[in-house]
């Protein structure tokens, strides 16, 4: 049985600080309260997932791979300024821009610009 949810954008609700994952957790908690189907949503929200940010990819022959050494440059299929993919457990869930973390200028982060919908369509 499919259940539909009304999506309310952050700007419409006045919430600007909530991340997409925080909004998802809030929806899950609200749904659990309304339906009573989940006894303990916290147990689900504590499940660890693997998150990756994909800057790009390249396909090269093994012979060229063996020739790579320190200082070698491998061109990727993404260009500077194009959004990077945010992948969770092997599935693209968002796209964003690479940024420098404000608190620590030696680290990078990703500013999410697009949340990918369930069928691959974007929800900006």
Helices and strands as residue ranges (DSSP letters): H 10-13, H 20-35, H 41-45, E 51-54, H 62-67, E 84-88, E 91-100, E 108-116, E 122-123
